[in-house]
């Protein structure tokens, strides 16, 4: 399989963040009073993607629970590295948080010189949600099933173009896993976020993507995009008529996306515990399960320790997958 290369312009200048309050950072000794000012929630993707949708929902609910404003700060670029690096180097006080996803565990195998250590430079707080990706094609693609898509790709090697929201994101490696297991040759184009990729898919500039349900479902429901399969081993409640990719023609295929909340390493444990407790309450709140389900997601809370274990195991898993697919760190 051909090695992937970075596309020009992947690193973009981060957006400016307007501080919501001017109070000084409290010392670690005042952790019990946390929070006493606004919190910045960094979303390491562009507006419109699943991380952004989930981040804004959590910012609203977490702000209500904490009694302080939680301000979403989109820092897209470099497969989430820009946003993650900002949080890794922030003051360890709980006032700068990160909505993260699988790319945190994938990037160490994709990028040879990360500016942070994904396992040492963050304090896991809780996993929040999980969902599959959806193999979605433009209506102009003649394939109506996974089997037909594989047959089409084999008949016309290199003619189908896949879009991904960033190097090392789960849609990117989910597509590479699909190509590897199906034995097909398809060109993959890297965008600066799910929003840009969906625009190109809707226009027919690219043939297919592996977006998350919240990003794709409005267009699937309107008939502007066609779903062929979900990346989990079973069907999901939000798309009950769409088979799993494994069920539809590629046995053994599985890739699940997860989302969680991190702080900088060294954040006081009382602050971590307070955030974990409030997130747990938010996820148990009436209507939250249904709200996530309508977005194609499932609640998936965890303790800080469980989330740390997940990040470690996912890092090891994707390192093996990328090695098997012939993708090396750039």
C-alpha positions in Angstrom: 0.0 0.0 0.0 1.3 3.4 -0.9 2.5 5.6 2.0 0.5 8.7 2.6 2.1 12.1 2.6 1.2 15.4 4.3 -0.9 17.7 2.2 0.2 21.3 1.9 -1.6 23.7 4.1 -2.5 21.2 6.8 -1.0 23.3 9.5 -3.1 26.4 9.8 -2.8 29.5 12.0 -5.0 28.9 15.1 -8.1 31.0 15.6 -7.9 33.8 18.1 -9.5 33.1 21.5 -11.3 35.9 23.3 -11.0 35.3 27.0 -14.4 35.2 28.7 -13.0 36.5 32.0 -10.0 38.3 33.1 -9.5 36.8 36.6 -6.1 35.3 37.3 -5.6 31.5 37.5 -6.0 30.2 41.0 -3.3 28.2 42.7 -3.6 24.5 43.1 -4.4 25.1 46.7 -7.7 26.6 45.7 -8.9 23.6 43.7 -11.8 23.1 46.0 -13.2 26.5 44.9 -13.0 25.5 41.2 -14.3 26.9 39.0 -14.3 30.6 39.8 -14.1 31.8 36.2 -14.9 30.8 32.6 -13.5 27.6 31.2 -12.1 27.2 27.7 -13.1 24.0 25.9 -10.8 23.4 23.0 -12.2 21.5 20.0 -9.4 20.3 17.8 -11.5 20.4 14.7 -13.4 22.9 12.5 -17.1 23.8 13.1 -19.6 21.2 11.9 -17.7 18.0 12.8 -18.8 15.5 15.4 -16.3 16.8 18.0 -17.6 20.3 17.5 -21.3 19.2 17.8 -20.5 17.2 20.9 -18.2 19.9 22.3 -20.9 22.6 22.1 -23.5 20.3 23.7 -21.2 19.5 26.6 -20.1 23.1 26.9 -23.7 24.1 27.5 -24.6 21.4 29.9 -21.3 21.5 31.8 -21.5 25.2 32.1 -24.9 24.9 33.7 -23.7 22.3 36.1 -20.5 24.2 37.1 -22.1 27.6 37.3 -19.5 29.1 35.0 -19.5 29.8 31.2 -17.7 27.1 29.2 -16.5 28.7 25.9 -15.8 26.5 22.8 -12.6 27.3 21.1 -12.1 25.6 17.7 -8.4 25.0 16.9 -8.5 22.9 13.8 -5.5 21.6 11.9 -2.8 18.9 11.7 -5.2 16.1 12.7 -6.0 17.6 16.0 -2.3 18.3 16.9 -2.8 22.0 17.1 -5.6 21.9 19.6 -4.0 19.0 21.6 -0.7 20.8 21.8 -2.4 24.0 23.1 -4.0 22.1 26.0 -0.9 20.0 26.7 1.1 23.3 27.2 -1.6 25.1 29.1 -1.6 25.8 32.8 -2.6 22.7 34.7 -5.5 24.3 36.5 -8.7 22.9 34.8 -9.5 26.1 32.9 -8.4 24.8 29.5 -9.9 21.5 28.5 -9.8 19.4 25.4 -12.5 17.4 23.6 -10.5 14.5 22.1 -11.1 11.5 20.0 -9.3 8.5 18.5 -6.8 10.7 16.7 -5.0 11.2 20.1 -4.2 7.5 20.0 -3.6 7.3 16.3 -1.3 10.3 15.8 1.7 8.7 17.6 1.8 6.2 14.8 1.2 8.7 12.1 3.4 11.6 13.1 7.0 11.0 13.9 7.7 14.2 15.9 4.6 15.1 18.0 5.1 18.2 20.1 3.6 16.3 23.1 3.4 12.8 24.5 -0.2 11.6 24.3 0.2 9.3 27.3 2.1 11.6 29.6 1.1 15.2 28.9 -2.7 14.9 29.6 -4.9 14.1 32.5 -7.8 12.0 31.4 -11.2 13.0 32.9 -13.8 10.8 31.2 -14.9 9.2 28.0 -18.1 10.9 27.0 -19.6 9.1 23.9 -18.9 6.7 21.1 -20.3 6.1 17.7 -19.4 4.4 14.4 -18.4 6.0 11.2 -20.7 5.6 8.2 -19.4 4.6 4.8 -21.2 7.2 2.7 -21.1 7.8 -1.0 -22.3 10.5 -3.4 -25.5 9.4 -5.3 -23.6 9.5 -8.6 -21.5 6.5 -7.4 -23.3 3.5 -9.0 -22.5 1.1 -6.1 -25.6 0.5 -3.9 -23.8 -1.8 -1.4 -20.4 -2.5 0.1 -19.9 -5.5 -2.2 -20.7 -3.4 -5.2 -18.4 -0.7 -4.0 -15.5 -3.1 -3.6 -16.2 -4.6 -7.1 -16.3 -1.1 -8.6 -13.0 -0.2 -6.9 -11.4 -3.3 -8.2 -12.7 -2.8 -11.7 -11.4 0.8 -11.7 -8.2 1.0 -9.5 -7.4 4.5 -8.3 -10.5 6.1 -9.8 -12.5 6.5 -6.6 -11.5 9.3 -4.3 -12.1 9.2 -0.5 -12.2 12.3 1.6 -11.0 12.4 5.2 -11.3 15.2 7.8 -7.6 15.0 8.7 -4.5 12.9 8.7 -4.7 10.4 11.5 -8.4 10.9 12.3 -10.6 7.9 12.7 -12.3 8.4 9.3 -8.9 8.4 7.7 -7.6 5.2 9.3 -11.1 3.6 8.9 -10.8 4.2 5.2 -7.3 2.8 5.1 -8.4 -0.3 7.0 -11.2 -0.7 4.5 -8.8 -0.4 1.6 -6.4 -2.9 3.2 -9.0 -5.5 4.1 -10.9 -5.2 0.8 -7.7 -5.2 -1.3 -8.6 -2.1 -3.3 -6.8 1.0 -4.5 -8.5 4.3 -3.8 -7.0 7.8 -3.6 -7.5 9.5 -0.2 -7.6 13.3 0.0 -7.1 15.0 3.4 -9.3 18.0 4.3 -9.0 20.4 7.3 -12.1 19.1 8.9 -15.3 17.1 8.4 -17.2 20.2 7.3 -14.9 20.8 4.3 -15.0 17.1 3.4 -18.8 16.9 3.4 -19.0 19.9 1.2 -16.8 18.2 -1.4 -18.8 15.0 -1.0 -22.1 16.8 -1.5 -20.8 18.4 -4.7 -19.5 15.1 -6.1 -15.9 16.3 -6.1 -15.1 13.1 -4.1 -16.9 9.8 -4.2 -17.0 8.7 -0.6 -16.2 9.4 3.0 -16.4 7.7 6.4 -18.0 10.5 8.4 -19.5 10.2 11.9 -23.3 10.0 12.0 -23.9 13.5 13.4 -22.1 15.0 10.4 -23.7 12.8 7.7 -27.2 12.1 8.9 -28.9 15.3 7.8 -27.8 14.6 4.3 -28.6 10.9 4.5 -32.1 11.7 5.6 -32.6 14.2 2.8 -31.3 11.8 0.2 -28.3 13.9 -0.8 -25.9 11.1 0.4 -26.2 7.3 0.4 -25.0 5.2 3.3 -23.6 1.8 2.6 -22.5 0.5 6.0 -21.5 1.4 9.5 -18.1 0.6 10.9 -19.2 -1.1 14.1 -20.0 -4.8 14.0 -23.7 -4.3 14.6 -26.3 -1.8 13.3 -27.0 1.3 15.2 -30.3 2.7 16.5 -30.0 5.9 14.5 -29.6 4.1 11.2 -31.4 0.7 11.7 -31.7 0.0 7.9 -28.0 0.4 7.3 -26.0 -2.8 7.7 -22.5 -3.0 9.3 -19.7 -3.1 6.8 -18.8 -6.6 8.2 -22.3 -7.8 7.6 -22.5 -6.2 4.2 -19.5 -7.7 2.5 -16.3 -7.3 4.5 -16.2 -9.8 7.4 -14.2 -8.8 10.4 -14.2 -5.1 9.7 -14.6 -2.9 12.8 -13.7 0.7 13.8 -15.4 2.6 16.6 -15.0 6.3 17.3 -14.9 7.6 20.9 -14.8 11.0 22.4 -13.6 12.2 25.8 -12.4 15.1 27.9 -8.8 15.8 28.9 -6.9 18.4 30.9 -3.2 19.2 31.1 -1.1 16.8 33.0 -0.6 18.0 36.6 -4.1 19.3 37.0 -5.1 18.9 40.7 -7.0 15.7 41.4 -9.8 17.5 43.1 -10.4 19.5 39.9 -10.3 16.3 37.8 -12.8 14.6 40.2 -15.2 17.6 40.1 -15.2 17.6 36.3 -15.7 13.8 36.2 -18.6 14.0 38.7 -20.3 16.8 36.7 -19.8 15.0 33.4 -21.3 11.8 34.9 -24.3 13.8 36.1 -24.7 15.5 32.7 -24.7 12.1 30.9 -27.4 10.8 33.3 -29.6 13.8 32.9 -33.1 13.2 31.4 -33.1 13.4 27.7 -29.4 13.2 27.2 -29.4 9.6 26.0 -32.1 10.5 23.4 -30.3 13.6 22.3 -27.1 11.7 21.7 -29.0 8.9 19.9 -30.5 11.3 17.4 -26.9 12.3 16.6 -26.0 8.7 16.0 -23.9 8.5 19.3 -24.2 6.5 22.4 -23.3 7.6 26.0 -20.1 6.1 27.1 -19.0 7.6 30.4 -15.9 6.3 32.3 -13.7 7.0 35.2 -10.4 8.9 34.7 -8.6 5.6 35.1 -10.7 3.7 32.7 -10.3 6.5 30.1 -6.5 6.4 30.6 -6.5 2.7 30.0 -8.6 3.1 26.8 -6.2 5.7 25.4 -3.3 3.3 26.0 -5.0 0.3 24.5 -6.2 2.3 21.5 -2.6 3.6 20.9 -1.3 0.0 20.8 -4.2 -1.2 18.5 -3.8 1.4 15.8 0.0 1.1 15.8 -0.5 -2.5 14.8 -3.2 -1.7 12.2 -1.2 1.1 10.5 1.9 -1.1 10.4 -0.1 -3.9 8.8 -1.5 -1.4 6.3 1.9 -0.2 5.4 1.4 3.4 6.7 4.5 4.9 8.3 4.9 8.0 10.5 5.7 11.1 8.5 
